[in-house]
């Protein structure tokens, strides 16, 4: 046995599995030491595994800068998934360019605007090595990226290749494209088949899309709710808002205001502006209990800060009439001006009356 804890003459694959078993069993220091030794010796799989660890915030503190460094090394050795991870980080504005400006005292690079060209560069390398998720991401860039990069026909072909290779993102993207270009019910169903496969593969966005399709078809609220709940439980804010609304309205599920507020708060925390406003509505209306004006004010102000015109209108009326606060006509007028500037017709009408 070597000082590193495994026989010196084990194959690299066996050494890598040994390191992973140590990490899984909670022996983090030994596992990391073995993994780092393999990665430093040039093993691309170990370099990729280290990169993933530094993004997972599990066995080591999250450190995108270190993750980038190890992904870059693995990609230089031709590791397809490392190329895909670099493409994702470029898309998030955390690619190699941002890492190059990080000082030795910083763990997280400064986030830039998405680096679409960098993302396309790395997805191309992933595609060259047969990575299906890389194909799906490249297809997305070619179909929805900046005009200078767009090539929809090539994107569609890549989505199909990714779907045929079993990528859930490929299945979803190809299904959405088919659904968007469908001319009849048969073509529409053909697109939904791929989206259902993506949902079966665990993709939350696919569940959300299926729920939305059923919702708009009408009369299928229970089935729609089931899809929304699956996506909500996976942390998708848009689905959490749909679940909250369903509970509040009793659509596809028994009405439960308490559960509605719980899910809407989760959606609000995830950045859904409409959910922020709806939590304000629930507290204002009371729904069988005394309205909580201070809480309603707080949520409406959050929504206004995010640009929600309807919340500005409601908050203006509360302030003007002194509901749950001292009357403040001047602040109410400012809020009405804000709502009117965003096209809210009711706010424009109230301003005319005040004048």
N, C-alpha and C positions, 0 to 999 in steps of 0.2 A: 504493500500500500504506500502511496505517496503522502506527503504532508497535507495535500489538498483534499484527501479523503476518498480518492478513488484510485484504482490501479493505473499505473502509468501507461500500460499497453492496451487499455480499453479503446475501442473505436470512438471517434468523436461523437457519433450518434448516441452511443451508450453513455458517454460522459455527460452529454446534454440532458438525457433522460434522468440521469442520476441527480443533476443539479435541480431539475424541475421537481423531482420527488421530494428533495429536501425542502424546497420552498413550500410545496403543498402540505408537508407535514409540520410546518411551522419553524423549521430550522433555517431561518432566513439568512443569517450570517454565513453559514456554510454554503448554502445554495448560491447566494450572490457571489461568494468568493470563487466557487467553481465556474459559475456562468461568466464572470468577468475574466477569468483565466482563459477560457475558451474563446471569448470574444476578442481578447487582446491578441490571441494567437492567429486571428483571422477567420474564425468560424462564422460564416454569415448567419446561420440559424441562431447562434448564441447572440450575435450582435442584434438581430431582429428581436429576440426575446427580451434583451435588456431594454431596447427602445420601448417595447410594449409595457414593461414594468414601470418605466419612468412616466408613462402616460396614465397608468391605471390608478395611481395613488393608493396602492395596496401594501406591498412589501417594502417599498421605499417611498419617500415623499415625492409628490408629483414634480416633475422637472422637464418641461417640454424642450428646453435647450439640450439637455443630455439625451432625451429621446431622439431629437433631430440628429445629433452627432452619431448615434449608433445606427439609426436608420440609414443615414448617408453612407456609413461604412458598409452596411449590408447591401445597400443598393449598388455600391461600387463593385461588389462581388457578384452582381447579377441577381440579387434576391428580388423576386417579383412583388411579393407583398410589401417589402420595404419601399419599393418604388411607389406603390399605391398609397402607403401611409404618408410618404412625403408629398404626394399630390393632394391628399386630404388636408395636410397642414398648410400647404401653400394656399389652398382654397379658403382656409380659415384665417389667412393673414399671419400665419406662424411658421412660414417656411424658412429655408436656409438663409435668405436675405435678412430676415428679422433677427435670426440667431446670431448672425455675424456682428450685430451691434450690441449684443448682450455682454455686460461686464462680468468678471469673475465673481462678483458679489451678488449677482442676480440669478434666480432659478428659472424665471419665466420671461421669455423674450417679449419685447414690446409688440403688441398686435398691430399689424398694418391693415390696409385695405386688402381684399383678396388678390392674390397673385395668380391671375387666370393663366397667363402664359407659362408660369412655373408649374402650375397644376397640369396643364396640357402636356408639358415636357415630360413630367414624371409618369403621367398616365400612358403616354406613348411607349415609354420603356416597359411599363407593366404589361401593356398589351402585347408588345413584342415577345414577352416571356410567357404569354398565354394566360395572364391573370384575368379571370372573368369579372371580378369587381372593378378592376382597372378599365375593362371595356365599358362597363356601365357608367363609370364616372366620366370617361372620355366622351361617351355618347351624350351625357348631360351637358358637358361643356360645349360640344359642337352644336347642340340644339338650343341651349338656353344661356350660353355664355355671351360675352361681348360680341357685337356685330363683326369685329375684325377676326374673330376665331370661328364664326359659325359655318357649318357645313351640314345642314339638316339631313341630306341624303346619306352621307357617311355615318352620321349619328344614328339614324334608324337601323342601318346595317349592323352597327356595333351593338345596339340594344338587343337586336335579334340574336346575335352571336352570344352575348352575355346571358340572355334568357335560356338559350339552348344549352349553355354550359352550366346552368343551375344557379346563377347568381340571383339572390332575391331582389337586389336593386335592379338587375337586368330584367327580371320578370316584371317588376313593377313599372319600370320606365317603358318597356315595350308595350305593356298592357295599357298604360296611359296614352301612349302615342296612338295605338289602335283605337282606343275609345274616343280620342279627340278627332280622329278622321273618319269615324264610322258614319256610314250613310243610311244604314238600316238596322233593324233589330238584330239580325244575324251577325253583322259586323260588330255591333256593340257588345253582344254576348261573347264574341271571340276575344275582345279586349278584356272583358271581365274575367274570363277564364285565367288569364295570366296574372291579373291582380289578386284573384283568389289564391293562386299558387304562392304568390309572394306573401300573402297573409298567413298561409299555412306554414310558411318558412319563418314566421315570427316577426315580420316587418310591420311595425305599428302604423306607418303611413298608409299601408295597404288596407289595414283594418278601418282606418279613418275614412278612406275613400269609399270603401264598400258601404259603410254606414251612411255616408252622405248621399250616395246613389240611391240607396233604399229609402232614405228620408224624402228625397225629392220625387220618388215614384209614388209616394202616398200610400197610406193604409198598411205600411210595413214598419211601424214604429218600434215594435218589440224586437224584430230582427236587427233594425238599425241600432237600437240601444245596445244589443249584445256586442256588435262590432265596435261601437264607441267605447264601451267599457273595457274591452280587450286592449285598445290603443291607450286609453286613459291609465290603465294599470301599468303600462309600459312607460308612463311618464310623458306622453304627448300632450302638451298644453291645450291644443285645439280640441282634442278629444275630451279632455277633462272639462272644458267649457260645455261641450255638447252634453255630457253626462249631467252636469249641473243644471243645465236648462231643462233636460228631460225630467229630472227629479222635481224641479220647481213647477213645471207644467203638467206633470203626470203623463208624459208621452212615452208609451212603451214600458212604463214601470209605475208602481204605486207612488203617488205624490208624497214627497218628504222634504220639507223646506230645510230642515237641519242638514240632511245629506246634500241638498242642492248647494247650500252655502259652503260646505266643506270642499266640494269639488270645484266650485267657482273660485274659492280662495287659492286652491292649488293651481288652477289655470292662471289666475292673476299673478301668482308668484313666478309662473313661467313666462310672463310677459304678454298675456292676452288682454288687451286694453278693454275690450267689451266685457270681459269677465270682471274686471275691476269696477266698471260702472254698474254691473248687475249686482255685485255685493253691496254697493251703495244703495241700490233700489230695494234690496231685501231688508236692509236695516231701516230704511226710510218708511217702508210700508208696514213693517211690524208683523203683518200676517198672523193675527191672533194674539200678539203680545204688544206691549207698548213700543212705539217706534224708538229706535236708538239714534237720535239726531246727531250727537257728537261722532259716532262711528260712521254714520252716513256721510257727514261732512268730510271726514278724513278720507274715505274711499273716493268720493267725488273729486276731491282735490288731487288725489293721485291720478285719477283718470284725466282730469283737465291738464295736468302736467305732461301727460302722454298725448295730448291733442284731441281728446274726446269732446266734441261739440255738444252732444246731448247732456253730458254731465255738467258742462259749464252753464247750460240753460237751467237745469234743475237747481244747481247750487245758487245761481243768481236769484231765483225765486225764493229760496230758503233765506238767503241773506236779506233780500229786500223786505220780506215779511217778518224777519226776526224769528224764524222757526228754529229753535234749538240754539239760538245765539242772539247777540244784540243786533238789531237791524243795522244794515250797512248799505244804504242805497248806492253810494259811490262805488264800492267794490262790486255790487250787483251789476251796475252799468258796464264796468270793465269786462265782467264775465259775459255779458250779453254781446258786447262788441266782439269779444273773442269768438263766441259761437256764431255770430252773424258773419264774421270774416271767413268762416269755414262753410258758409252756405246754409246754415240752419234757418229755415223759413220762420219758425216760431220765434226765434230770437230776434229776427228782423222786425217781425210784427210787434213784439213787446217794446222794442226800442222806439218804434213809431208812436206807440201809445204814450210812452214816457215823455216824448218830446212834445 
